[in-house]
Amino acid sequence: MKPETVTLDAVDTQLVHALEIDGRAPFRLIGAALGVSENTVARRYRRLRGAGVLRVVGAFNGARLGHSAWTVRLRCTPDAATALADALAARPDTSYVHLLSGGTEISCSVQTPSAERGEALLLHKLPRTSRVTSVTAHLLLGLPHGRDAGRPGGTPVALPGAAAGQGRLTPEQAALLAPPAADDPAGDPPAGEAGGLALGPADRALFEVLSRDGRAGHTELAAAAGVSESTVRRRLAVLRRAGVLALLVDIPPAALGFRAEARLWMSVRPSRLAAVAARLAGHPEVSFAAMTTGPTNLVAAVTCRDSLDLARCLTERIASSDAIRTMETAPVIRTVKRAGALLPLPR
């Protein structure tokens, strides 16, 4: 289902910011922070979600358990692209599946238990067909500090471009919404060291529901996991405190009038790579940037209003750095899957 095109007012963008701080914050608490009623917040959220513009997604952040994040590129014949993209999107371990470059290329994000499992990624997880002409998998080596930092697999930020800076909450408002998992920052384990946390069948059931609706109620989650509501509350707190459960705000850029998306693969002088990645992440058009392995060493996602805006971004902002030796641009033709489960949003 294609989302409607809407214009977010100040209350809408503040609501998005509030959900970025805590995707499961009660509407009552969000209303108090925004200075509006609980009913107003609930009505705004349901309107945007019903229109396919906004949803909160519970995502698995495998980096906290030592998993590795990859961005995968497949080149194929035009007649195979749609079926391959659909097959990749149907997998629970993929996100951000895009058709690129006139329908002859596909990109997606994948998480694997370890970097050494990259061979399994290529040999077992990807569809096997002679119509795939090439496959490359780029291991994400790290994200620059900035807009992307801390998001699982380098997940793009919610609001694209200039919209990201409008209607943001004040520090005082944001403090009212700090999630329970953030109460003790010293207790948050570093990436790959989630305190020996192990996921069981009940956890997988929770993630399955949350991948469809990150704000699903405790009753629904308890029924899916086969445990009590009190157990669900405690387990969600543990998963969030460990950073294994990330609550993402997912907004299709086209719904806000940003209709030119592209994926960039760049070769950057190694001695300047970290600096270029950090500078790139600071551009308002860049929703994601990461250093990678492979024939190129920097990948980025850009979102612009239109093709002219994209051209200005590429030539005036990004390519102005003399440390960038080569840059390959692949426009996004169609997004098959974003964050979370591949499901239509209810109207």
C-alpha atoms as a printed R data frame, in Angstrom:
    type eleno elety resid chain resno      x       y       z
1   ATOM     1    CA   MET     A     1  0.000   0.000   0.000
2   ATOM     2    CA   LYS     A     2  1.443   3.354  -1.025
3   ATOM     3    CA   PRO     A     3  1.363   5.987   1.719
4   ATOM     4    CA   GLU     A     4 -0.474   9.240   1.303
5   ATOM     5    CA   THR     A     5  1.515  12.441   0.869
6   ATOM     6    CA   VAL     A     6  1.056  14.634   3.920
7   ATOM     7    CA   THR     A     7  2.452  17.795   5.429
8   ATOM     8    CA   LEU     A     8  3.486  17.437   9.050
9   ATOM     9    CA   ASP     A     9  2.736  20.385  11.292
10  ATOM    10    CA   ALA     A    10  4.647  21.265  14.469
11  ATOM    11    CA   VAL     A    11  2.653  18.869  16.646
12  ATOM    12    CA   ASP     A    12  3.195  16.003  14.174
13  ATOM    13    CA   THR     A    13  6.965  16.515  14.021
14  ATOM    14    CA   GLN     A    14  7.163  16.821  17.796
15  ATOM    15    CA   LEU     A    15  5.229  13.560  18.023
16  ATOM    16    CA   VAL     A    16  7.782  11.916  15.703
17  ATOM    17    CA   HIS     A    17 10.636  13.236  17.854
18  ATOM    18    CA   ALA     A    18  8.918  11.959  21.000
19  ATOM    19    CA   LEU     A    19  8.582   8.492  19.472
20  ATOM    20    CA   GLU     A    20 12.253   8.554  18.463
21  ATOM    21    CA   ILE     A    21 13.099   9.097  22.131
22  ATOM    22    CA   ASP     A    22 10.780   6.329  23.322
23  ATOM    23    CA   GLY     A    23  8.678   4.502  20.764
24  ATOM    24    CA   ARG     A    24  6.515   2.951  23.491
25  ATOM    25    CA   ALA     A    25  5.959   6.088  25.541
26  ATOM    26    CA   PRO     A    26  2.293   6.343  26.657
27  ATOM    27    CA   PHE     A    27  0.231   8.905  24.764
28  ATOM    28    CA   ARG     A    28 -0.507  10.542  28.121
29  ATOM    29    CA   LEU     A    29  3.203  11.163  28.715
30  ATOM    30    CA   ILE     A    30  3.788  12.389  25.160
31  ATOM    31    CA   GLY     A    31  0.843  14.775  25.506
32  ATOM    32    CA   ALA     A    32  2.297  16.183  28.718
33  ATOM    33    CA   ALA     A    33  5.648  16.770  27.032
34  ATOM    34    CA   LEU     A    34  4.064  18.399  23.961
35  ATOM    35    CA   GLY     A    35  1.550  20.459  25.942
36  ATOM    36    CA   VAL     A    36 -1.479  18.857  24.264
37  ATOM    37    CA   SER     A    37 -4.085  16.353  25.376
38  ATOM    38    CA   GLU     A    38 -3.644  12.584  25.371
39  ATOM    39    CA   ASN     A    39 -6.551  12.325  22.906
40  ATOM    40    CA   THR     A    40 -4.827  14.736  20.516
41  ATOM    41    CA   VAL     A    41 -1.643  12.655  20.511
42  ATOM    42    CA   ALA     A    42 -3.557   9.396  20.026
43  ATOM    43    CA   ARG     A    43 -5.617  10.872  17.207
44  ATOM    44    CA   ARG     A    44 -2.531  12.269  15.419
45  ATOM    45    CA   TYR     A    45 -0.653   8.969  15.716
46  ATOM    46    CA   ARG     A    46 -3.548   6.848  14.488
47  ATOM    47    CA   ARG     A    47 -4.178   9.188  11.559
48  ATOM    48    CA   LEU     A    48 -0.551   9.056  10.422
49  ATOM    49    CA   ARG     A    49 -0.249   5.314  10.960
50  ATOM    50    CA   GLY     A    50 -3.514   4.600   9.199
51  ATOM    51    CA   ALA     A    51 -2.354   6.649   6.202
52  ATOM    52    CA   GLY     A    52  0.818   4.570   5.940
53  ATOM    53    CA   VAL     A    53  2.970   7.569   6.851
54  ATOM    54    CA   LEU     A    54  4.257   6.538  10.269
55  ATOM    55    CA   ARG     A    55  4.775   3.431  12.319
56  ATOM    56    CA   VAL     A    56  6.928   2.351  15.252
57  ATOM    57    CA   VAL     A    57  8.893  -0.843  14.630
58  ATOM    58    CA   GLY     A    58 10.638  -3.088  17.125
59  ATOM    59    CA   ALA     A    59 13.947  -4.095  15.505
60  ATOM    60    CA   PHE     A    60 16.555  -6.645  16.552
61  ATOM    61    CA   ASN     A    61 19.923  -4.960  17.147
62  ATOM    62    CA   GLY     A    62 22.257  -7.903  16.649
63  ATOM    63    CA   ALA     A    63 25.377  -5.785  17.188
64  ATOM    64    CA   ARG     A    64 24.735  -5.994  20.938
65  ATOM    65    CA   LEU     A    65 25.119  -9.771  20.730
66  ATOM    66    CA   GLY     A    66 28.162  -9.711  18.473
67  ATOM    67    CA   HIS     A    67 26.259 -10.015  15.195
68  ATOM    68    CA   SER     A    68 27.545  -8.363  12.032
69  ATOM    69    CA   ALA     A    69 25.644  -5.992   9.738
70  ATOM    70    CA   TRP     A    70 25.985  -6.202   5.971
71  ATOM    71    CA   THR     A    71 24.750  -4.286   2.976
72  ATOM    72    CA   VAL     A    72 24.244  -6.592  -0.014
73  ATOM    73    CA   ARG     A    73 24.138  -5.721  -3.718
74  ATOM    74    CA   LEU     A    74 22.735  -8.047  -6.363
75  ATOM    75    CA   ARG     A    75 22.793  -7.361 -10.085
76  ATOM    76    CA   CYS     A    76 20.360  -9.378 -12.142
77  ATOM    77    CA   THR     A    77 18.406  -9.491 -15.372
78  ATOM    78    CA   PRO     A    78 15.367  -7.165 -15.441
79  ATOM    79    CA   ASP     A    79 12.860 -10.033 -15.571
80  ATOM    80    CA   ALA     A    80 14.177 -11.484 -12.279
81  ATOM    81    CA   ALA     A    81 14.457  -8.330 -10.190
82  ATOM    82    CA   THR     A    82 10.945  -8.138  -8.771
83  ATOM    83    CA   ALA     A    83 10.771 -11.807  -7.751
84  ATOM    84    CA   LEU     A    84 14.229 -11.666  -6.161
85  ATOM    85    CA   ALA     A    85 13.418  -8.500  -4.247
86  ATOM    86    CA   ASP     A    86 10.167 -10.024  -2.981
87  ATOM    87    CA   ALA     A    87 11.998 -13.177  -1.864
88  ATOM    88    CA   LEU     A    88 14.578 -11.156   0.044
89  ATOM    89    CA   ALA     A    89 11.926  -8.939   1.617
90  ATOM    90    CA   ALA     A    90 10.023 -11.986   2.888
91  ATOM    91    CA   ARG     A    91 13.000 -13.035   5.003
92  ATOM    92    CA   PRO     A    92 12.838 -12.008   8.696
93  ATOM    93    CA   ASP     A    93 16.561 -11.105   8.766
94  ATOM    94    CA   THR     A    94 16.470  -8.489   5.988
95  ATOM    95    CA   SER     A    95 15.509  -4.831   5.978
96  ATOM    96    CA   TYR     A    96 15.552  -1.933   3.551
97  ATOM    97    CA   VAL     A    97 15.158  -3.949   0.358
98  ATOM    98    CA   HIS     A    98 15.320  -1.622  -2.657
99  ATOM    99    CA   LEU     A    99 15.092  -2.002  -6.411
100 ATOM   100    CA   LEU     A   100 17.788   0.192  -7.948
101 ATOM   101    CA   SER     A   101 19.130   1.394 -11.284
102 ATOM   102    CA   GLY     A   102 16.212   0.796 -13.602
103 ATOM   103    CA   GLY     A   103 15.269  -2.523 -12.036
104 ATOM   104    CA   THR     A   104 18.527  -4.381 -12.693
105 ATOM   105    CA   GLU     A   105 19.977  -4.115  -9.186
106 ATOM   106    CA   ILE     A   106 18.789  -4.863  -5.640
107 ATOM   107    CA   SER     A   107 20.230  -3.718  -2.334
108 ATOM   108    CA   CYS     A   108 19.305  -4.842   1.152
109 ATOM   109    CA   SER     A   109 20.556  -4.931   4.732
110 ATOM   110    CA   VAL     A   110 21.216  -8.227   6.519
111 ATOM   111    CA   GLN     A   111 22.454  -9.233   9.970
112 ATOM   112    CA   THR     A   112 24.473 -12.421  10.547
113 ATOM   113    CA   PRO     A   113 25.660 -13.996  13.834
114 ATOM   114    CA   SER     A   114 29.293 -13.131  13.043
115 ATOM   115    CA   ALA     A   115 31.545 -11.778  10.304
116 ATOM   116    CA   GLU     A   116 32.771 -15.326   9.696
117 ATOM   117    CA   ARG     A   117 29.244 -16.284   8.672
118 ATOM   118    CA   GLY     A   118 29.498 -14.094   5.584
119 ATOM   119    CA   GLU     A   119 29.948 -17.188   3.431
120 ATOM   120    CA   ALA     A   120 26.613 -18.498   4.680
121 ATOM   121    CA   LEU     A   121 25.083 -15.142   3.836
122 ATOM   122    CA   LEU     A   122 26.108 -15.488   0.199
123 ATOM   123    CA   LEU     A   123 25.640 -19.235  -0.251
124 ATOM   124    CA   HIS     A   124 22.489 -19.974   1.706
125 ATOM   125    CA   LYS     A   125 20.464 -16.859   2.441
126 ATOM   126    CA   LEU     A   126 20.331 -15.292  -1.027
127 ATOM   127    CA   PRO     A   127 18.093 -16.659  -3.810
128 ATOM   128    CA   ARG     A   128 19.919 -18.962  -6.243
129 ATOM   129    CA   THR     A   129 19.235 -18.328  -9.916
130 ATOM   130    CA   SER     A   130 21.258 -17.975 -13.082
131 ATOM   131    CA   ARG     A   131 19.595 -14.614 -13.643
132 ATOM   132    CA   VAL     A   132 21.693 -13.103 -10.838
133 ATOM   133    CA   THR     A   133 24.780 -11.780 -12.618
134 ATOM   134    CA   SER     A   134 26.764 -10.636  -9.560
135 ATOM   135    CA   VAL     A   135 26.554 -10.467  -5.774
136 ATOM   136    CA   THR     A   136 28.667  -8.416  -3.386
137 ATOM   137    CA   ALA     A   137 28.336  -8.229   0.395
138 ATOM   138    CA   HIS     A   138 29.869  -5.292   2.249
139 ATOM   139    CA   LEU     A   139 30.497  -5.720   5.977
140 ATOM   140    CA   LEU     A   140 29.661  -2.526   7.877
141 ATOM   141    CA   LEU     A   141 32.758  -1.603   9.866
142 ATOM   142    CA   GLY     A   142 31.330   1.237  11.889
143 ATOM   143    CA   LEU     A   143 29.106   4.278  11.861
144 ATOM   144    CA   PRO     A   144 30.321   7.840  12.418
145 ATOM   145    CA   HIS     A   145 29.073   9.638  15.487
146 ATOM   146    CA   GLY     A   146 26.024  11.598  14.434
147 ATOM   147    CA   ARG     A   147 22.539  11.038  13.120
148 ATOM   148    CA   ASP     A   148 23.050   7.306  12.510
149 ATOM   149    CA   ALA     A   149 24.882   6.414  15.701
150 ATOM   150    CA   GLY     A   150 23.308   3.667  17.769
151 ATOM   151    CA   ARG     A   151 20.730   2.564  15.197
152 ATOM   152    CA   PRO     A   152 20.831  -1.189  14.406
153 ATOM   153    CA   GLY     A   153 22.546  -1.977  11.134
154 ATOM   154    CA   GLY     A   154 22.854   1.708  10.322
155 ATOM   155    CA   THR     A   155 19.095   2.140  10.028
156 ATOM   156    CA   PRO     A   156 18.178   5.440   8.328
157 ATOM   157    CA   VAL     A   157 16.773   8.202  10.498
158 ATOM   158    CA   ALA     A   158 13.037   8.823  10.476
159 ATOM   159    CA   LEU     A   159 12.619  12.311   9.028
160 ATOM   160    CA   PRO     A   160 14.490  13.068   5.797
161 ATOM   161    CA   GLY     A   161 16.248  16.276   4.856
162 ATOM   162    CA   ALA     A   162 15.099  19.611   6.182
163 ATOM   163    CA   ALA     A   163 12.067  17.984   7.825
164 ATOM   164    CA   ALA     A   164 14.360  16.469  10.454
165 ATOM   165    CA   GLY     A   165 15.093  19.866  11.982
166 ATOM   166    CA   GLN     A   166 11.549  21.140  12.266
167 ATOM   167    CA   GLY     A   167  9.435  20.957  15.393
168 ATOM   168    CA   ARG     A   168 12.051  19.254  17.566
169 ATOM   169    CA   LEU     A   169 11.466  18.985  21.296
170 ATOM   170    CA   THR     A   170 13.400  21.107  23.749
171 ATOM   171    CA   PRO     A   171 15.844  19.340  26.097
172 ATOM   172    CA   GLU     A   172 13.334  19.837  28.917
173 ATOM   173    CA   GLN     A   173 10.559  18.201  26.886
174 ATOM   174    CA   ALA     A   174 12.829  15.349  25.814
175 ATOM   175    CA   ALA     A   175 13.844  14.686  29.424
176 ATOM   176    CA   LEU     A   176 10.209  13.903  30.271
177 ATOM   177    CA   LEU     A   177 10.233  11.055  27.748
178 ATOM   178    CA   ALA     A   178 13.466   9.255  28.662
179 ATOM   179    CA   PRO     A   179 12.595   5.538  28.441
180 ATOM   180    CA   PRO     A   180 13.030   3.259  31.468
181 ATOM   181    CA   ALA     A   181 15.975   1.530  29.769
182 ATOM   182    CA   ALA     A   182 17.867   4.815  29.789
183 ATOM   183    CA   ASP     A   183 17.532   5.395  33.526
184 ATOM   184    CA   ASP     A   184 20.889   3.768  34.212
185 ATOM   185    CA   PRO     A   185 23.253   4.587  31.320
186 ATOM   186    CA   ALA     A   186 26.141   2.985  33.174
187 ATOM   187    CA   GLY     A   187 24.327  -0.323  32.966
188 ATOM   188    CA   ASP     A   188 24.117  -0.327  29.167
189 ATOM   189    CA   PRO     A   189 26.594  -2.908  27.856
190 ATOM   190    CA   PRO     A   190 28.869  -2.078  24.925
191 ATOM   191    CA   ALA     A   191 28.164  -3.540  21.496
192 ATOM   192    CA   GLY     A   192 28.745  -7.281  21.413
193 ATOM   193    CA   GLU     A   193 28.653  -7.609  25.216
194 ATOM   194    CA   ALA     A   194 25.007  -7.761  26.281
195 ATOM   195    CA   GLY     A   195 25.796  -9.362  29.611
196 ATOM   196    CA   GLY     A   196 25.483 -12.950  28.410
197 ATOM   197    CA   LEU     A   197 21.914 -12.311  27.266
198 ATOM   198    CA   ALA     A   198 20.431 -15.273  25.383
199 ATOM   199    CA   LEU     A   199 17.261 -15.123  23.302
200 ATOM   200    CA   GLY     A   200 14.671 -17.857  23.672
201 ATOM   201    CA   PRO     A   201 11.454 -18.814  21.850
202 ATOM   202    CA   ALA     A   202  9.425 -16.284  23.865
203 ATOM   203    CA   ASP     A   203 11.808 -13.507  22.823
204 ATOM   204    CA   ARG     A   204 11.503 -14.463  19.173
205 ATOM   205    CA   ALA     A   205  7.709 -14.322  19.498
206 ATOM   206    CA   LEU     A   206  7.983 -10.850  21.023
207 ATOM   207    CA   PHE     A   207 10.206  -9.631  18.176
208 ATOM   208    CA   GLU     A   208  7.794 -11.053  15.606
209 ATOM   209    CA   VAL     A   209  4.901  -9.011  16.993
210 ATOM   210    CA   LEU     A   210  7.000  -5.900  17.582
211 ATOM   211    CA   SER     A   211  8.321  -6.008  14.011
212 ATOM   212    CA   ARG     A   212  4.735  -5.375  12.923
213 ATOM   213    CA   ASP     A   213  3.855  -2.895  15.654
214 ATOM   214    CA   GLY     A   214  6.444  -1.610  18.095
215 ATOM   215    CA   ARG     A   215  3.657  -0.221  20.275
216 ATOM   216    CA   ALA     A   216  1.783  -3.522  20.607
217 ATOM   217    CA   GLY     A   217  0.168  -3.856  24.030
218 ATOM   218    CA   HIS     A   218  1.388  -6.135  26.800
219 ATOM   219    CA   THR     A   219 -1.732  -8.293  26.490
220 ATOM   220    CA   GLU     A   220 -1.065  -9.007  22.795
221 ATOM   221    CA   LEU     A   221  2.626  -9.630  23.436
222 ATOM   222    CA   ALA     A   222  1.911 -11.956  26.358
223 ATOM   223    CA   ALA     A   223 -0.515 -13.999  24.266
224 ATOM   224    CA   ALA     A   224  2.012 -14.337  21.431
225 ATOM   225    CA   ALA     A   225  4.887 -15.322  23.745
226 ATOM   226    CA   GLY     A   226  2.833 -17.582  25.993
227 ATOM   227    CA   VAL     A   227  3.885 -15.790  29.175
228 ATOM   228    CA   SER     A   228  2.276 -13.428  31.671
229 ATOM   229    CA   GLU     A   229  1.997  -9.670  31.138
230 ATOM   230    CA   SER     A   230  4.296  -9.012  34.083
231 ATOM   231    CA   THR     A   231  6.913 -11.258  32.463
232 ATOM   232    CA   VAL     A   232  6.549  -9.337  29.199
233 ATOM   233    CA   ARG     A   233  7.096  -6.014  30.985
234 ATOM   234    CA   ARG     A   234 10.244  -7.285  32.671
235 ATOM   235    CA   ARG     A   235 11.611  -8.885  29.502
236 ATOM   236    CA   LEU     A   236 11.029  -5.765  27.386
237 ATOM   237    CA   ALA     A   237 12.914  -3.737  29.977
238 ATOM   238    CA   VAL     A   238 15.840  -6.198  29.856
239 ATOM   239    CA   LEU     A   239 15.956  -6.260  26.048
240 ATOM   240    CA   ARG     A   240 15.794  -2.483  25.798
241 ATOM   241    CA   ARG     A   241 18.382  -1.894  28.513
242 ATOM   242    CA   ALA     A   242 20.737  -4.308  26.740
243 ATOM   243    CA   GLY     A   243 20.164  -2.455  23.475
244 ATOM   244    CA   VAL     A   244 19.034  -5.664  21.763
245 ATOM   245    CA   LEU     A   245 15.535  -4.276  21.158
246 ATOM   246    CA   ALA     A   246 15.557  -0.982  19.271
247 ATOM   247    CA   LEU     A   247 12.343   0.955  18.684
248 ATOM   248    CA   LEU     A   248 12.515   2.736  15.337
249 ATOM   249    CA   VAL     A   249 10.225   5.337  13.823
250 ATOM   250    CA   ASP     A   250  9.655   4.327  10.203
251 ATOM   251    CA   ILE     A   251  8.466   7.012   7.759
252 ATOM   252    CA   PRO     A   252  8.531   6.528   3.960
253 ATOM   253    CA   PRO     A   253 10.276   9.664   2.615
254 ATOM   254    CA   ALA     A   254  7.854   9.889  -0.315
255 ATOM   255    CA   ALA     A   255  5.026  10.451   2.155
256 ATOM   256    CA   LEU     A   256  6.649  13.787   3.036
257 ATOM   257    CA   GLY     A   257  7.366  14.770  -0.567
258 ATOM   258    CA   PHE     A   258 10.973  13.456  -0.722
259 ATOM   259    CA   ARG     A   259 10.846  11.403  -3.906
260 ATOM   260    CA   ALA     A   260 14.478  11.097  -4.950
261 ATOM   261    CA   GLU     A   261 16.408   8.441  -3.038
262 ATOM   262    CA   ALA     A   262 19.748   6.954  -3.961
263 ATOM   263    CA   ARG     A   263 22.412   4.607  -2.631
264 ATOM   264    CA   LEU     A   264 26.015   5.702  -2.971
265 ATOM   265    CA   TRP     A   265 29.114   3.503  -2.973
266 ATOM   266    CA   MET     A   266 32.327   5.503  -2.667
267 ATOM   267    CA   SER     A   267 36.037   4.798  -2.696
268 ATOM   268    CA   VAL     A   268 37.717   7.163  -0.224
269 ATOM   269    CA   ARG     A   269 41.377   7.667   0.586
270 ATOM   270    CA   PRO     A   270 41.886   5.410   3.655
271 ATOM   271    CA   SER     A   271 43.671   8.089   5.685
272 ATOM   272    CA   ARG     A   272 40.636  10.368   5.276
273 ATOM   273    CA   LEU     A   273 37.905   7.734   5.520
274 ATOM   274    CA   ALA     A   274 36.738   8.401   9.092
275 ATOM   275    CA   ALA     A   275 36.682  12.168   8.558
276 ATOM   276    CA   VAL     A   276 34.767  11.917   5.276
277 ATOM   277    CA   ALA     A   277 32.250   9.494   6.817
278 ATOM   278    CA   ALA     A   278 31.639  11.854   9.752
279 ATOM   279    CA   ARG     A   279 31.241  14.859   7.474
280 ATOM   280    CA   LEU     A   280 28.909  12.937   5.186
281 ATOM   281    CA   ALA     A   281 26.721  11.874   8.111
282 ATOM   282    CA   GLY     A   282 26.255  15.555   8.968
283 ATOM   283    CA   HIS     A   283 24.605  16.449   5.662
284 ATOM   284    CA   PRO     A   284 20.814  16.827   6.044
285 ATOM   285    CA   GLU     A   285 20.196  14.772   2.889
286 ATOM   286    CA   VAL     A   286 22.205  11.800   4.183
287 ATOM   287    CA   SER     A   287 20.109   9.406   6.260
288 ATOM   288    CA   PHE     A   288 22.771   6.733   6.632
289 ATOM   289    CA   ALA     A   289 26.554   6.495   6.172
290 ATOM   290    CA   ALA     A   290 28.957   3.711   7.117
291 ATOM   291    CA   MET     A   291 32.467   2.474   6.438
292 ATOM   292    CA   THR     A   292 32.549  -0.919   4.738
293 ATOM   293    CA   THR     A   293 34.709  -3.692   3.362
294 ATOM   294    CA   GLY     A   294 34.795  -4.446  -0.357
295 ATOM   295    CA   PRO     A   295 35.882  -2.674  -3.541
296 ATOM   296    CA   THR     A   296 34.428   0.543  -2.110
297 ATOM   297    CA   ASN     A   297 34.888   1.572   1.511
298 ATOM   298    CA   LEU     A   298 32.026   3.992   2.213
299 ATOM   299    CA   VAL     A   299 28.293   3.529   1.647
300 ATOM   300    CA   ALA     A   300 25.582   6.143   2.098
301 ATOM   301    CA   ALA     A   301 21.870   6.680   1.560
302 ATOM   302    CA   VAL     A   302 20.601  10.080   0.452
303 ATOM   303    CA   THR     A   303 17.046  11.391   0.319
304 ATOM   304    CA   CYS     A   304 16.128  14.516  -1.655
305 ATOM   305    CA   ARG     A   305 13.034  16.344  -2.856
306 ATOM   306    CA   ASP     A   306 13.562  15.618  -6.568
307 ATOM   307    CA   SER     A   307 16.212  14.729  -9.135
308 ATOM   308    CA   LEU     A   308 17.501  18.315  -9.357
309 ATOM   309    CA   ASP     A   309 17.904  18.419  -5.587
310 ATOM   310    CA   LEU     A   310 19.724  15.076  -5.778
311 ATOM   311    CA   ALA     A   311 22.078  16.433  -8.446
312 ATOM   312    CA   ARG     A   312 22.934  19.441  -6.279
313 ATOM   313    CA   CYS     A   313 23.526  17.187  -3.277
314 ATOM   314    CA   LEU     A   314 25.907  14.950  -5.225
315 ATOM   315    CA   THR     A   315 27.888  17.661  -7.007
316 ATOM   316    CA   GLU     A   316 27.922  20.483  -4.466
317 ATOM   317    CA   ARG     A   317 27.911  18.692  -1.122
318 ATOM   318    CA   ILE     A   318 29.248  15.166  -1.386
319 ATOM   319    CA   ALA     A   319 31.628  15.178  -4.364
320 ATOM   320    CA   SER     A   320 33.318  18.377  -3.210
321 ATOM   321    CA   SER     A   321 35.700  16.333  -1.040
322 ATOM   322    CA   ASP     A   322 38.976  15.590  -2.843
323 ATOM   323    CA   ALA     A   323 39.374  12.467  -0.683
324 ATOM   324    CA   ILE     A   324 36.558  10.747  -2.580
325 ATOM   325    CA   ARG     A   325 38.248   8.971  -5.473
326 ATOM   326    CA   THR     A   326 35.204   7.377  -7.101
327 ATOM   327    CA   MET     A   327 31.453   7.438  -6.463
328 ATOM   328    CA   GLU     A   328 28.790   5.133  -7.876
329 ATOM   329    CA   THR     A   329 25.205   6.338  -7.634
330 ATOM   330    CA   ALA     A   330 22.204   4.003  -7.846
331 ATOM   331    CA   PRO     A   331 18.764   5.657  -7.692
332 ATOM   332    CA   VAL     A   332 16.045   3.862  -5.727
333 ATOM   333    CA   ILE     A   333 13.326   2.843  -8.161
334 ATOM   334    CA   ARG     A   334 11.080   1.110  -5.636
335 ATOM   335    CA   THR     A   335 11.284   0.258  -1.950
336 ATOM   336    CA   VAL     A   336 10.042  -3.282  -1.359
337 ATOM   337    CA   LYS     A   337 10.693  -3.386   2.391
338 ATOM   338    CA   ARG     A   338 11.714  -0.857   5.004
339 ATOM   339    CA   ALA     A   339 12.288  -1.556   8.708
340 ATOM   340    CA   GLY     A   340 10.331  -4.311  10.413
341 ATOM   341    CA   ALA     A   341  7.938  -6.871   8.980
342 ATOM   342    CA   LEU     A   342  6.733  -6.776   5.376
343 ATOM   343    CA   LEU     A   343  3.112  -5.957   6.106
344 ATOM   344    CA   PRO     A   344  0.653  -3.338   4.854
345 ATOM   345    CA   LEU     A   345 -0.482  -0.814   7.436
346 ATOM   346    CA   PRO     A   346 -4.191  -0.933   8.334
347 ATOM   347    CA   ARG     A   347 -6.384   1.971   7.363
